[in-house]
Amino acid sequence: MVDFSLSDEQTMLREMAHEFAASEVQPNAAKWDRDSSFPREAIRKAHELGLLTVKIPEEYGGYGMGSFEEVLICEEIGWGDPGFATASGSTMLASYPVITGGTEDQKQRYLSKVANGCIASYCVTEPGAGSDVQSISTHAVRDGDDYVINGSKMWITGAGHADWFFVLAYTDPNAGYKGMSGFIIDADSPGISLGKKEDNMGQRCSDTRSVDFNDVRVPADNLIGGEENNGWMNAMKAFDLSRPTISAHAVGNARGAMEESLQYANERSTFGKPIYRHQAVSFMIADMATKVEAARLLTWQAAKKADSGERNTLEAAHAKRFAADMAMEVTTDAVQVFGGYGYSEEYPVARRMRGAKVVQIFEGSSQIQRLIIGREMLGDS
Ligand SMILES: Cc1cc2nc3c(=O)[nH]c(=O)nc-3n(C[C@H](O)[C@H](O)[C@H](O)COP(=O)(O)OP(=O)(O)OC[C@H]3O[C@@H](n4cnc5c(N)ncnc54)[C@H](O)[C@@H]3O)c2cc1C
């Protein structure tokens, strides 16, 4: 049976997330963006409200809820600000491989840290390998009870504030994707150095850096799952869980732009009437609304399937591709509705448009999502 109604608990969760986004995120987002300042205090507040750890199992201090509850919250946070959404979301991306593939000891040690409010980062991309994950060159060599890690990661969200990293590295470089392993690496391990904060086009409050690993020793206990060469599956399963949340961020960002456009179009008059009364403008806003609704349904479908325990790779790719492209279209149209004022930073739509762009690039670009969808349709995964 298909049922789009929310339970009382889900409604309450969504309202709490909305209230937080309205009071703590929206009023500060322009300043964070202008100053490129990391919203550490607001992340701490969101964590205290329980908004960032709903998916951490209860036995490790989280709330043990599903992806569906998570996407309800993520939409509101994306509505607040796309940069805050990414800055506050990196920790769960790093945590998913531990949730799905970690040993009991790893979950106890690292998920409980997340439940206590620490930040973590997901380190897969490298200077020479983004979409083509198999081209990474970071490698891990066993040495006694440790692994020694060498390599450079690039574009790592939250790296400057992280307590620990999920790191994908080759343990068997000759075995292609079957030779990759995932490691949990404490951020204060000797041999780690961070690059400067990247000067990004949008989402400027989010901290993005390179992370270099130079002979970093990691206890073998931190090999995720305790077995070598499961890293690829682990990293990809993390995407199946994270893509619905990224889609929800995009839906929220687009919804915000749509609501702001609706309000502005009723206030701004040209040729003797509010611009909303010009059909060209109201149609643009009507199309925004339809796109937001459609992307939300794809997002909910991907999250529901994850919660059912079934593989949701196809649904997650549909949601991520559509929501990311949709948010870019909707926020660009929002700038159009605002005319010259949309092109300035006086209104939030410019920040929303700049913030929408990266969602078409990270966590698998829109092209890569189409590649996944094509493969899944052929049963060729
Ligand atoms: C702000 C930001 C934050 C990020 N955060 C993280 C993070 O926390 N952790 C992490 O590991 N990574 C992170 N990334 C990296 C991100 O995931 C990569 O940038 C992304 O995967 C694309 O890789 P690339 O930049 O190397 O581009 P490339 O892979 O070089 O791609 C360039 C272009 O070619 C297209 N393309 C590539 N291959 C194909 C193909 N086979 N078919 C069709 N088109 C193709 C791509 O879609 C893209 O448009 C972040 C990136 C940014 C910008």
The ligand as a MOL file (V3000), in Angstrom:
LIG
                    3D

  0  0  0     0  0            999 V3000
M  V30 BEGIN CTAB
M  V30 COUNTS 53 58 0 0 0
M  V30 BEGIN ATOM
M  V30 1 C 32.3580 21.0940 -2.3120 0
M  V30 2 C 32.7300 19.6520 -2.5260 0
M  V30 3 C 32.6630 18.7800 -1.4560 0
M  V30 4 C 33.0580 17.4420 -1.6380 0
M  V30 5 N 33.0630 16.5870 -0.5500 0
M  V30 6 C 33.5990 15.3450 -0.6740 0
M  V30 7 C 33.7790 14.4970 0.4680 0
M  V30 8 O 33.4300 14.8360 1.5920 0
M  V30 9 N 34.3880 13.2900 0.2770 0
M  V30 10 C 34.8080 12.8700 -0.9370 0
M  V30 11 O 35.3440 11.7680 -1.0210 0
M  V30 12 N 34.6470 13.6470 -2.0450 0
M  V30 13 C 34.0560 14.8700 -1.9370 0
M  V30 14 N 33.9120 15.6830 -3.0520 0
M  V30 15 C 34.3970 15.2190 -4.3340 0
M  V30 16 C 33.2860 14.9190 -5.3140 0
M  V30 17 O 32.6230 13.7430 -4.9430 0
M  V30 18 C 33.9390 14.8430 -6.7000 0
M  V30 19 O 34.2870 16.1770 -7.0740 0
M  V30 20 C 33.0210 14.2280 -7.7370 0
M  V30 21 O 32.8980 12.8540 -7.5020 0
M  V30 22 C 33.5080 14.4640 -9.1870 0
M  V30 23 O 34.8590 14.0930 -9.2990 0
M  V30 24 P 35.9060 15.0880 -10.0010 0
M  V30 25 O 35.7630 16.4020 -9.3300 0
M  V30 26 O 37.2320 14.4190 -9.9600 0
M  V30 27 O 35.4080 15.2380 -11.4630 0
M  V30 28 P 35.6830 14.1670 -12.6820 0
M  V30 29 O 35.4690 12.8100 -12.1750 0
M  V30 30 O 36.9970 14.5030 -13.2740 0
M  V30 31 O 34.5310 14.5830 -13.6500 0
M  V30 32 C 34.5620 15.7870 -14.4310 0
M  V30 33 C 33.2840 15.8290 -15.2670 0
M  V30 34 O 33.2150 14.6860 -16.1270 0
M  V30 35 C 32.0210 13.9620 -15.9000 0
M  V30 36 N 32.3010 12.5320 -16.0400 0
M  V30 37 C 33.3120 11.8390 -15.4720 0
M  V30 38 N 33.2600 10.5530 -15.8080 0
M  V30 39 C 32.1830 10.4120 -16.6060 0
M  V30 40 C 31.5520 9.3090 -17.2640 0
M  V30 41 N 32.0370 8.0660 -17.1790 0
M  V30 42 N 30.4580 9.5380 -18.0130 0
M  V30 43 C 29.9350 10.7980 -18.0990 0
M  V30 44 N 30.4720 11.8730 -17.4900 0
M  V30 45 C 31.5560 11.6810 -16.7440 0
M  V30 46 C 31.5960 14.3300 -14.4730 0
M  V30 47 O 30.2000 14.1530 -14.2900 0
M  V30 48 C 32.0120 15.7770 -14.4000 0
M  V30 49 O 31.0130 16.5690 -14.9780 0
M  V30 50 C 33.4690 16.9990 -2.9030 0
M  V30 51 C 33.4970 17.8980 -3.9830 0
M  V30 52 C 33.1520 19.2180 -3.8020 0
M  V30 53 C 33.2330 20.1560 -4.9770 0
M  V30 END ATOM
M  V30 BEGIN BOND
M  V30 1 1 1 2
M  V30 2 1 2 3
M  V30 3 2 2 52
M  V30 4 2 3 4
M  V30 5 1 4 5
M  V30 6 1 4 50
M  V30 7 2 5 6
M  V30 8 1 6 7
M  V30 9 1 6 13
M  V30 10 2 7 8
M  V30 11 1 7 9
M  V30 12 1 9 10
M  V30 13 2 10 11
M  V30 14 1 10 12
M  V30 15 2 12 13
M  V30 16 1 13 14
M  V30 17 1 14 15
M  V30 18 1 14 50
M  V30 19 1 15 16
M  V30 20 1 16 17
M  V30 21 1 16 18
M  V30 22 1 18 19
M  V30 23 1 18 20
M  V30 24 1 20 21
M  V30 25 1 20 22
M  V30 26 1 22 23
M  V30 27 1 23 24
M  V30 28 2 24 25
M  V30 29 1 24 26
M  V30 30 1 24 27
M  V30 31 1 27 28
M  V30 32 2 28 29
M  V30 33 1 28 30
M  V30 34 1 28 31
M  V30 35 1 31 32
M  V30 36 1 32 33
M  V30 37 1 33 34
M  V30 38 1 33 48
M  V30 39 1 34 35
M  V30 40 1 35 36
M  V30 41 1 35 46
M  V30 42 1 36 37
M  V30 43 1 36 45
M  V30 44 2 37 38
M  V30 45 1 38 39
M  V30 46 1 39 40
M  V30 47 2 39 45
M  V30 48 1 40 41
M  V30 49 2 40 42
M  V30 50 1 42 43
M  V30 51 2 43 44
M  V30 52 1 44 45
M  V30 53 1 46 47
M  V30 54 1 46 48
M  V30 55 1 48 49
M  V30 56 2 50 51
M  V30 57 1 51 52
M  V30 58 1 52 53
M  V30 END BOND
M  V30 END CTAB
M  END
